[in-house]
């Protein structure tokens, strides 16, 4: 046997579990139902998964372990990560965290950004992730709006260096007021499009936000680039950023991917108002990415223990059919002082915070094909999945995937086929 799943030859591999949620058509895929998985002998044909055959037909036994496609990180910040230990900041609100991170940013160098970003990328790789979108803070230079920040350049270099084994998307993170003027918005979009990036903005109740969101959507449409919003990241029920985004996407006939992160304010509205807002989100075709760690840490902050969770209306969005992903967001910076770049960990936090019902496997699309689609890629189900996109885990229940153990660090979780046991 070869050492890596990517070197899997055509044939039948025995005793494998595949989560049902990662299979498009169970009746055609085959296998025997056990819990929230299908179990059987995996058939690989022409370098891709063809389905499952009758159990016991394969010469190799993979010991009932779980097989998945590689994971997807829909929202992280590789420019900020691993700065918490040097910040003059001991916890506060979202706006306090923004100020503290800005003070640290004044001291960023190429070497500093590169070292921290590579550390984060290595964590993603070890977790089984192969696709990620990282946001990059972008302060507009009014004399040259197309001038990119240092972190954008460094992360672009890293993306190129890793291109043969990892897809790293960059999303420019700008204050929405940067799009108030056409002479700023157009060259910004042109530069992001030139670099193959995503146009992103922070929408937080700023004056003129509705008009700026519409202009941002228009220039993204004209330059054929995806959109990403940090939107309504607060528990105030008066925030209307999601409405502005949905309205602009519809009126400008934007048909590219639109990912909206945080959406915390949804948790503070009720009844008809909540129903109408979720309907607008659904009708506009927006995808929501829930970011439990930073929202749990920063929202409802006061003198004592918070009483509100701070995350968006996960269950209600899912019930309406709104596409949903979970993301890591911030790791050990001003916005979240703990954590690691690991989609399984983010999903685990999300399941707890949103009180999502078991089995855990039903939520795996939020860090696999649903998240992949949210980033503008063709979604990868297990059927037809190329062998180099498969991971075999030391797990026999989907809940095991979300567990952590000091005896089994993340980089050792994706198993290789060299441990496959040959049937007697």
C-alpha positions as CSV (number, residue, x, y, z in Angstrom):
1,X,0.0,0.0,0.0
2,X,1.0,3.6,-0.6
3,X,1.5,6.1,2.2
4,X,-1.2,8.6,1.1
5,X,-4.8,8.5,0.1
6,X,-3.9,10.6,-2.9
7,X,-1.9,7.6,-4.2
8,X,-4.9,5.3,-3.8
9,X,-5.1,3.0,-6.8
10,X,-8.3,1.8,-8.4
11,X,-9.9,-1.0,-6.5
12,X,-12.0,-1.9,-3.6
13,X,-11.1,-0.9,0.0
14,X,-12.9,-2.8,2.7
15,X,-14.8,-1.8,5.8
16,X,-15.2,2.0,5.5
17,X,-17.7,4.4,7.0
18,X,-18.9,7.5,5.1
19,X,-21.2,10.1,6.8
20,X,-24.6,10.1,5.1
21,X,-24.6,13.9,4.9
22,X,-21.6,13.8,2.6
23,X,-23.3,11.5,0.0
24,X,-25.6,13.0,-2.6
25,X,-27.7,9.9,-3.4
26,X,-27.6,7.1,-0.8
27,X,-29.6,4.6,-2.9
28,X,-27.0,4.8,-5.7
29,X,-24.0,5.1,-3.5
30,X,-24.6,1.8,-1.7
31,X,-23.5,0.6,1.7
32,X,-25.3,-0.5,4.8
33,X,-26.9,2.2,7.1
34,X,-25.3,2.3,10.6
35,X,-26.1,5.3,12.7
36,X,-25.5,8.5,10.6
37,X,-23.0,6.6,8.3
38,X,-23.0,4.2,5.4
39,X,-20.7,1.3,5.9
40,X,-19.3,-1.0,3.3
41,X,-16.4,-1.6,0.9
42,X,-15.3,1.6,-1.0
43,X,-15.0,1.3,-4.8
44,X,-12.4,3.6,-6.4
45,X,-12.5,3.8,-10.2
46,X,-10.5,6.1,-12.5
47,X,-9.0,7.8,-9.4
48,X,-12.4,8.7,-7.9
49,X,-14.9,7.3,-5.5
50,X,-17.6,5.3,-7.4
51,X,-19.6,4.1,-4.5
52,X,-19.7,1.2,-2.1
53,X,-19.7,-2.6,-2.8
54,X,-20.9,-5.5,-0.8
55,X,-19.0,-5.9,2.5
56,X,-16.3,-8.5,2.6
57,X,-15.4,-8.3,-1.1
58,X,-12.2,-6.3,-0.5
59,X,-8.7,-7.7,0.2
60,X,-7.9,-4.7,2.5
61,X,-9.7,-3.8,5.7
62,X,-9.7,-0.1,6.7
63,X,-11.1,-1.1,10.1
64,X,-14.4,0.7,10.0
65,X,-12.9,4.2,10.0
66,X,-14.6,7.3,8.7
67,X,-13.8,8.7,5.3
68,X,-14.5,12.3,4.3
69,X,-13.5,14.8,1.7
70,X,-11.0,17.4,2.9
71,X,-12.3,20.2,5.1
72,X,-13.1,23.9,4.2
73,X,-12.4,27.0,6.3
74,X,-14.9,29.6,5.2
75,X,-13.7,32.5,7.3
76,X,-10.4,33.2,9.1
77,X,-7.9,36.0,9.7
78,X,-4.3,34.8,9.0
79,X,-3.0,38.4,9.1
80,X,-4.0,38.8,12.8
81,X,-3.5,35.4,14.3
82,X,-1.2,34.7,17.2
83,X,-0.8,38.3,18.3
84,X,-2.8,38.0,21.6
85,X,0.3,37.6,23.8
86,X,1.8,40.9,22.8
87,X,-1.3,43.1,22.8
88,X,-2.0,45.8,25.4
89,X,-5.5,44.4,25.7
90,X,-7.1,42.3,28.4
91,X,-10.6,41.8,27.0
92,X,-13.4,44.1,25.9
93,X,-16.0,44.7,23.3
94,X,-15.7,44.3,19.5
95,X,-14.8,47.9,19.1
96,X,-12.2,47.7,21.9
97,X,-10.7,44.7,20.1
98,X,-10.6,46.6,16.8
99,X,-8.7,49.4,18.4
100,X,-6.2,47.1,20.2
101,X,-5.5,45.1,17.0
102,X,-5.0,48.4,15.1
103,X,-2.3,49.4,17.6
104,X,-0.5,46.2,17.1
105,X,-0.8,46.4,13.3
106,X,1.4,49.5,13.3
107,X,4.3,47.2,14.1
108,X,3.7,44.5,11.5
109,X,6.6,43.5,9.3
110,X,6.8,41.2,6.3
111,X,8.6,38.6,8.5
112,X,6.1,38.9,11.3
113,X,3.0,38.5,9.1
114,X,4.6,35.6,7.2
115,X,5.6,33.6,10.3
116,X,2.2,33.9,11.9
117,X,0.2,33.2,8.7
118,X,2.3,30.1,8.0
119,X,1.7,28.9,11.5
120,X,-2.0,29.2,10.9
121,X,-1.9,27.6,7.5
122,X,0.1,24.7,9.0
123,X,-2.7,24.2,11.6
124,X,-5.3,24.2,8.8
125,X,-3.3,21.7,6.8
126,X,-2.9,19.4,9.9
127,X,-6.6,19.6,10.6
128,X,-7.4,18.2,7.2
129,X,-8.4,21.5,5.6
130,X,-7.4,22.2,2.0
131,X,-9.5,25.3,1.1
132,X,-9.6,28.5,3.2
133,X,-10.7,32.1,2.9
134,X,-8.6,34.6,4.9
135,X,-9.7,38.2,5.4
136,X,-7.0,40.9,5.1
137,X,-7.5,44.3,6.7
138,X,-7.3,47.0,4.0
139,X,-7.1,50.7,4.9
140,X,-7.7,52.8,1.8
141,X,-5.0,55.1,0.5
142,X,-7.1,57.9,-1.0
143,X,-4.4,59.0,-3.4
144,X,-4.0,55.4,-4.7
145,X,-7.0,53.3,-3.8
146,X,-5.6,50.3,-5.6
147,X,-2.6,50.2,-3.3
148,X,-2.7,46.9,-1.4
149,X,-1.6,46.5,2.3
150,X,1.5,44.5,3.1
151,X,-0.4,41.6,4.5
152,X,-2.3,41.2,1.2
153,X,1.0,40.9,-0.6
154,X,2.5,38.5,1.9
155,X,-0.6,36.2,1.9
156,X,-0.6,36.3,-1.9
157,X,3.0,35.1,-1.9
158,X,2.1,32.3,0.5
159,X,-1.0,31.3,-1.5
160,X,1.2,30.9,-4.6
161,X,3.8,28.9,-2.7
162,X,1.1,26.5,-1.5
163,X,-1.0,26.4,-4.6
164,X,-0.2,22.8,-5.5
165,X,-1.6,21.5,-2.2
166,X,-3.9,24.2,-0.7
167,X,-6.3,26.8,-2.1
168,X,-6.0,30.0,-0.1
169,X,-8.5,32.8,-1.0
170,X,-7.9,36.4,0.1
171,X,-10.8,38.6,0.9
172,X,-10.1,42.4,1.2
173,X,-11.7,43.6,4.5
174,X,-12.6,47.3,4.2
175,X,-14.9,49.6,6.1
176,X,-18.1,49.9,4.1
177,X,-17.6,53.7,3.9
178,X,-14.7,53.0,1.6
179,X,-17.3,52.4,-1.1
180,X,-19.0,55.7,-0.6
181,X,-17.3,57.3,-3.7
182,X,-17.1,55.8,-7.1
183,X,-13.5,57.0,-7.7
184,X,-12.5,54.8,-4.7
185,X,-14.7,51.8,-5.2
186,X,-13.9,51.1,-8.8
187,X,-10.1,51.0,-8.5
188,X,-10.4,48.9,-5.3
189,X,-12.5,46.3,-7.1
190,X,-10.2,46.3,-10.1
191,X,-7.2,45.6,-7.9
192,X,-9.0,42.8,-6.0
193,X,-10.2,41.3,-9.3
194,X,-6.7,41.5,-10.7
195,X,-5.3,39.5,-7.8
196,X,-8.1,36.9,-7.9
197,X,-9.5,38.0,-4.6
198,X,-12.8,38.6,-2.9
199,X,-14.3,42.0,-2.2
200,X,-15.2,42.3,1.5
201,X,-16.5,44.9,3.9
202,X,-17.3,45.6,7.5
203,X,-21.0,46.8,7.8
204,X,-21.8,48.0,11.3
205,X,-24.5,50.7,11.1
206,X,-22.3,53.4,9.5
207,X,-23.9,56.5,8.0
208,X,-24.6,56.0,4.3
209,X,-24.2,52.2,4.6
210,X,-27.1,51.4,2.3
211,X,-25.8,53.4,-0.6
212,X,-22.2,52.1,0.0
213,X,-23.3,48.5,0.0
214,X,-25.1,49.0,-3.3
215,X,-22.1,50.6,-4.9
216,X,-19.9,47.8,-3.6
217,X,-22.2,45.1,-5.0
218,X,-22.3,47.0,-8.4
219,X,-18.5,47.2,-8.7
220,X,-18.1,43.5,-7.7
221,X,-20.7,42.6,-10.4
222,X,-18.9,44.7,-13.0
223,X,-15.5,43.1,-12.1
224,X,-17.0,39.6,-11.7
225,X,-15.7,39.0,-8.2
226,X,-17.3,37.4,-5.1
227,X,-18.6,39.3,-2.1
228,X,-18.0,38.8,1.6
229,X,-19.5,40.9,4.5
230,X,-18.7,41.1,8.2
231,X,-22.2,42.3,8.9
232,X,-24.4,43.3,11.9
233,X,-21.7,42.0,14.4
234,X,-23.6,43.3,17.4
235,X,-26.7,42.5,19.5
236,X,-28.4,45.8,18.6
237,X,-31.8,45.0,17.0
238,X,-31.6,48.3,15.0
239,X,-28.8,47.1,12.7
240,X,-30.0,46.5,9.1
241,X,-26.8,45.5,7.3
242,X,-28.3,42.2,6.2
243,X,-31.3,44.0,4.7
244,X,-29.0,46.3,2.8
245,X,-26.9,43.4,1.4
246,X,-30.0,41.4,0.3
247,X,-31.6,44.5,-1.2
248,X,-28.5,45.4,-3.2
249,X,-27.9,41.9,-4.4
250,X,-31.4,41.8,-5.8
251,X,-31.5,45.3,-7.3
252,X,-28.1,45.0,-8.9
253,X,-28.8,41.5,-10.1
254,X,-25.6,40.1,-8.6
255,X,-25.4,36.4,-9.2
256,X,-22.0,35.6,-7.7
257,X,-21.4,34.1,-4.3
258,X,-22.2,36.3,-1.3
259,X,-21.1,35.2,2.1
260,X,-22.2,37.1,5.2
261,X,-20.4,36.5,8.5
262,X,-21.5,37.0,12.1
263,X,-25.1,38.4,11.7
264,X,-25.3,38.5,15.5
265,X,-28.2,41.0,15.5
266,X,-30.6,38.3,14.2
267,X,-30.5,36.8,17.6
268,X,-32.1,39.9,19.2
269,X,-35.2,40.2,16.9
270,X,-38.3,38.2,17.1
271,X,-41.6,37.3,15.4
272,X,-42.5,38.9,12.1
273,X,-39.4,41.1,12.0
274,X,-37.2,38.0,12.2
275,X,-39.2,36.1,9.7
276,X,-39.1,38.9,7.2
277,X,-35.3,39.3,7.5
278,X,-34.6,35.6,7.1
279,X,-37.0,35.6,4.0
280,X,-34.9,38.4,2.5
281,X,-31.7,36.5,3.1
282,X,-33.1,33.4,1.5
283,X,-34.6,35.2,-1.5
284,X,-31.3,37.0,-2.2
285,X,-29.4,33.7,-2.1
286,X,-27.0,34.8,0.7
287,X,-25.0,32.3,2.6
288,X,-24.4,32.9,6.3
289,X,-21.2,31.8,8.1
290,X,-21.6,31.4,11.8
291,X,-18.4,32.3,13.8
292,X,-19.0,31.0,17.3
293,X,-15.7,31.6,19.1
294,X,-15.3,35.3,18.6
295,X,-19.0,36.0,18.9
296,X,-19.2,34.0,22.2
297,X,-16.2,35.9,23.5
298,X,-17.1,39.5,22.4
299,X,-20.8,39.8,22.4
300,X,-23.0,40.7,25.4
301,X,-19.9,41.9,27.2
302,X,-20.5,43.7,30.5
303,X,-19.6,43.6,34.2
304,X,-20.4,40.0,34.7
305,X,-21.3,36.7,33.0
306,X,-23.0,37.2,29.6
307,X,-26.6,36.0,29.3
308,X,-26.8,36.0,25.5
309,X,-24.8,33.7,23.3
310,X,-24.1,36.3,20.6
311,X,-24.3,33.9,17.6
312,X,-26.7,34.2,14.8
313,X,-30.1,32.3,14.4
314,X,-28.5,29.1,13.2
315,X,-31.6,26.8,13.6
316,X,-34.0,29.3,12.0
317,X,-31.7,29.9,9.0
318,X,-31.3,26.2,8.5
319,X,-35.1,25.6,8.8
320,X,-35.7,28.2,6.0
321,X,-33.1,26.5,3.8
322,X,-30.5,29.3,4.0
323,X,-27.0,27.8,3.2
324,X,-24.9,27.9,6.4
325,X,-21.2,27.3,7.2
326,X,-19.2,27.4,10.3
327,X,-15.9,29.3,10.4
328,X,-12.9,29.6,12.8
329,X,-12.7,33.4,12.5
330,X,-10.0,34.7,14.9
331,X,-7.3,32.7,16.6
332,X,-5.3,34.1,19.6
333,X,-5.7,37.7,18.7
334,X,-7.6,40.7,20.1
335,X,-11.0,39.2,19.0
336,X,-10.5,35.7,20.5
337,X,-7.5,34.9,22.8
338,X,-7.7,31.1,22.4
339,X,-8.3,28.4,19.8
340,X,-6.7,26.9,16.7
341,X,-7.3,26.8,13.0
342,X,-9.4,23.7,12.9
343,X,-12.8,23.4,11.2
344,X,-13.8,20.5,13.4
345,X,-13.2,22.6,16.5
346,X,-15.3,25.4,15.0
347,X,-18.2,23.1,14.3
348,X,-18.0,21.6,17.8
349,X,-18.3,25.1,19.3
350,X,-21.2,25.9,16.9
351,X,-23.1,22.7,17.8
352,X,-22.9,23.6,21.5
353,X,-23.7,27.3,21.1
354,X,-26.6,26.8,18.8
355,X,-27.8,23.7,20.6
356,X,-27.9,21.6,17.3
357,X,-29.2,18.1,17.8
358,X,-27.2,15.0,17.2
359,X,-26.0,13.1,15.4
360,X,-22.9,15.2,14.7
361,X,-22.6,13.9,11.2
362,X,-25.6,15.8,9.9
363,X,-23.7,19.1,10.4
364,X,-20.5,18.1,8.6
365,X,-21.6,19.8,5.3
366,X,-21.1,23.2,7.2
367,X,-17.3,22.6,7.0
368,X,-17.2,20.6,3.8
369,X,-19.3,20.9,0.6
370,X,-21.7,23.7,1.9
371,X,-18.7,25.8,2.9
372,X,-17.0,25.0,-0.4
373,X,-20.0,26.2,-2.3
374,X,-20.1,29.4,-0.2
375,X,-16.6,30.2,-1.3
376,X,-17.6,29.9,-5.0
377,X,-16.2,26.4,-5.6
378,X,-18.0,23.4,-7.1
379,X,-19.1,21.4,-4.1
380,X,-17.4,18.0,-3.5
381,X,-19.5,15.1,-2.3
382,X,-18.0,11.7,-1.6
383,X,-19.3,10.3,-4.9
384,X,-16.9,11.3,-7.6
385,X,-14.4,12.7,-5.1
386,X,-10.8,12.5,-6.3
387,X,-8.6,10.2,-4.2
388,X,-6.3,13.1,-3.3
389,X,-9.3,14.9,-1.7
390,X,-10.1,12.0,0.7
391,X,-9.2,11.7,4.4
392,X,-9.4,8.6,6.5
393,X,-9.9,9.4,10.2
394,X,-9.1,7.6,13.4
395,X,-12.9,7.6,14.1
396,X,-15.8,5.2,14.0
397,X,-18.5,7.6,15.0
398,X,-19.0,11.1,13.7
399,X,-18.9,12.6,17.2
400,X,-15.3,11.2,17.4
401,X,-14.4,13.7,14.6
402,X,-15.2,16.6,16.9
403,X,-13.4,15.2,19.9
404,X,-9.8,16.2,20.9
405,X,-7.3,14.1,22.7
406,X,-3.7,15.0,23.9
407,X,-2.7,11.5,22.8
408,X,-3.8,12.2,19.3
409,X,-2.8,15.7,18.2
410,X,-4.6,17.2,15.1
411,X,-1.8,16.6,12.7
412,X,-2.0,12.8,13.3
413,X,-5.8,12.5,12.8
414,X,-6.0,12.0,9.0
415,X,-4.8,8.4,8.7
416,X,-2.8,7.0,5.8
417,X,-3.5,3.7,4.1
418,X,-0.2,2.2,5.2
419,X,-2.1,1.1,8.4
420,X,-4.8,-0.7,6.4
421,X,-5.0,-4.3,7.5
422,X,-4.9,-7.0,4.9
423,X,-7.7,-9.5,5.2
424,X,-6.7,-13.1,5.9
